């Protein structure tokens, strides 16, 4: 009881200090809502800061390791406990502080590096992720290897002290803006396809790397196809063991899925508020009753999903790790996000159809189209259902 | 508050799990039905349940209960759902106890609560008058000082209750929230006619006709004309506990179906290898996980008397009703022909899911109420 009391007091002291520090160091511009993609700071060698405030905010947070609050201090992370990190998130939310840095180094590669990297790899790469100096991209899917990712053909041939990589990757998010790539390559050509895959890291400026943008139905080109033509990769850039990359790939995917699944829970104007504005109330109820029912069902499912995210987090803290939960959260979260977008389009009517109009702040049609990728990227909804059937429900032959 | 059970709650749940499976399994419900049992549940088992703390789960220790709150009641209800245990838990230990705790006088509490908690006294709550749940549609008249006349539908355990709690219109129009008063009524009083109905889920329900039934000021529960305050609390308590029961029904039906998918062979393979069935099962798994979260959160909110508890109750009852419907329908479908036989138990789960969903508002009622409470 008294130990609990002490730790509560310590946590409250941490909360006071954190709030004071944030108030002193978070520039006012960084406490405004994120309006467009330029408000998101991705870092990197060619980082383009929208303004000085964005640069300063990243620098100040990176100095404390608070771009990655729970990563170990020895690699530049914040070294905070889960409870302290929660307090930091709460205080940042209270002051409306923007995230100082968003990157695939943080949300995907970092956890895999910490778990599978050797000392040299960790001390080389993690501090640069923490400070936003290197922007990473992911080389997973290939034109012939989508849902069947393990059939990938990009190959790395052994040339003594280095590999030579040939092949191509597709759906490389921001491949044209990234500095380094973490990449799945084939190094074994016999036996089970999963057992011949390795996980390598290399510089996108290496000779032989080229990218070509892919224009999407939303009008944006966030993805590239990425080509490798005799790219030299030093052997020290192999993460984990040779031919054991599939295990790392799956571990990283759980982090990617959590990130994509969580996108539906970001704070946005509730659908019902938008509906009240556009449709109006009649006798206290939304005037279009069929639409009202669908909105209510959506908002209930969204609340139930948010509570489930909380419960999974609480259970993980209590040590009840629930396996394959990332597949459930990814499946349900992305399907919900698509429902939200469909209903948003219905609620906004002809206004929502406006497209490619740079004066339109909302870009609803582009957002609607973008959500269609949520249930494809990071493993389709159908692949997540396969994983649940196999790993949770233990159904035969799945 | 975190969304995990405490060690005490886990122990309570495990004890409930063992007890329900051993002493009140599905086979007991089948026997009660086949025997056309005049009571509809085992009084002996209910007495044992009372000793386990079930009858007094919501009753504070000062009135001889165990005071385990709504989370505790929900843990029991989930096990009742898994085993389809026939018990007067909902009618007596949840609805009546909530009415007494929220509106009862000290004398009423002292007389009734210890007897309920001991499993010696059964109360039934008689309010609904429409075939679909319409809480404030109370047309039962109260004339003079006082005589009650009207008809109450779907009174759970009405035919074996020792006392009834009856809502009546003491002022205002039918449908108005104001002007409702709750009375304690002796079921043996002149003018009370109780007709037991045979229900699809083989559980107890009765129609109660009241004709100039005399009551006094001492029988009023809560404030005269302001009974809706108590009524709202009673219904929310019932809905939340039913949601927990529906969760148990859905979980058990789902687990039995998974077992069948792993065992049943057609075309020379286990039918669980078929992706069309795997995907439906995996989707259902996700939906049941959501129900687990909302039910626990809702029970916690009721215990803490949070202002948004009613909204969460709507979410829980709507979601649990709908998911239990899907889970039990899929269970029958995936069991194929054998699922349609009376000899096999799975049909009992579908019947209970239907009846529990209808009681105190189904998914349609609570989706509408959720939207209204959210301002649209």
HADDOCK unambig.tbl for C-alpha pairs under 7 A between the chains (distance, minus, plus):
assign (segid A and resid 281 and name CA) (segid B and resid 376 and name CA) 6.96 0.50 0.50
assign (segid A and resid 284 and name CA) (segid B and resid 376 and name CA) 6.11 0.50 0.50
assign (segid A and resid 285 and name CA) (segid B and resid 372 and name CA) 6.86 0.50 0.50
assign (segid A and resid 285 and name CA) (segid B and resid 376 and name CA) 4.75 0.50 0.50
assign (segid A and resid 286 and name CA) (segid B and resid 376 and name CA) 5.40 0.50 0.50
assign (segid A and resid 296 and name CA) (segid B and resid 367 and name CA) 6.34 0.50 0.50
assign (segid A and resid 296 and name CA) (segid B and resid 371 and name CA) 5.74 0.50 0.50
assign (segid A and resid 297 and name CA) (segid B and resid 367 and name CA) 6.68 0.50 0.50
assign (segid A and resid 300 and name CA) (segid B and resid 315 and name CA) 6.09 0.50 0.50
assign (segid A and resid 304 and name CA) (segid B and resid 290 and name CA) 5.60 0.50 0.50
assign (segid A and resid 304 and name CA) (segid B and resid 293 and name CA) 6.88 0.50 0.50
assign (segid A and resid 304 and name CA) (segid B and resid 294 and name CA) 5.81 0.50 0.50
assign (segid A and resid 305 and name CA) (segid B and resid 290 and name CA) 6.11 0.50 0.50
assign (segid A and resid 307 and name CA) (segid B and resid 293 and name CA) 5.86 0.50 0.50
assign (segid A and resid 307 and name CA) (segid B and resid 294 and name CA) 6.62 0.50 0.50
assign (segid A and resid 308 and name CA) (segid B and resid 290 and name CA) 5.79 0.50 0.50
assign (segid A and resid 308 and name CA) (segid B and resid 293 and name CA) 5.24 0.50 0.50
assign (segid A and resid 311 and name CA) (segid B and resid 3 and name CA) 5.01 0.50 0.50
assign (segid A and resid 311 and name CA) (segid B and resid 4 and name CA) 6.99 0.50 0.50
assign (segid A and resid 311 and name CA) (segid B and resid 293 and name CA) 6.41 0.50 0.50
assign (segid A and resid 314 and name CA) (segid B and resid 2 and name CA) 6.07 0.50 0.50
assign (segid A and resid 314 and name CA) (segid B and resid 3 and name CA) 6.08 0.50 0.50
assign (segid A and resid 314 and name CA) (segid B and resid 4 and name CA) 6.55 0.50 0.50
assign (segid A and resid 315 and name CA) (segid B and resid 4 and name CA) 6.16 0.50 0.50
assign (segid A and resid 328 and name CA) (segid B and resid 286 and name CA) 6.12 0.50 0.50
assign (segid A and resid 385 and name CA) (segid B and resid 279 and name CA) 5.55 0.50 0.50
assign (segid A and resid 385 and name CA) (segid B and resid 282 and name CA) 5.49 0.50 0.50
assign (segid A and resid 385 and name CA) (segid B and resid 283 and name CA) 6.99 0.50 0.50
assign (segid A and resid 386 and name CA) (segid B and resid 279 and name CA) 6.86 0.50 0.50
assign (segid A and resid 388 and name CA) (segid B and resid 282 and name CA) 5.76 0.50 0.50
assign (segid A and resid 389 and name CA) (segid B and resid 278 and name CA) 5.72 0.50 0.50
assign (segid A and resid 389 and name CA) (segid B and resid 282 and name CA) 5.56 0.50 0.50
assign (segid A and resid 395 and name CA) (segid B and resid 262 and name CA) 6.09 0.50 0.50
assign (segid A and resid 395 and name CA) (segid B and resid 272 and name CA) 5.62 0.50 0.50
assign (segid A and resid 395 and name CA) (segid B and resid 273 and name CA) 6.76 0.50 0.50
assign (segid A and resid 396 and name CA) (segid B and resid 262 and name CA) 6.14 0.50 0.50
assign (segid A and resid 396 and name CA) (segid B and resid 270 and name CA) 6.98 0.50 0.50
assign (segid A and resid 396 and name CA) (segid B and resid 272 and name CA) 5.70 0.50 0.50
assign (segid A and resid 396 and name CA) (segid B and resid 273 and name CA) 5.28 0.50 0.50
assign (segid A and resid 397 and name CA) (segid B and resid 273 and name CA) 5.12 0.50 0.50
assign (segid A and resid 398 and name CA) (segid B and resid 273 and name CA) 6.01 0.50 0.50
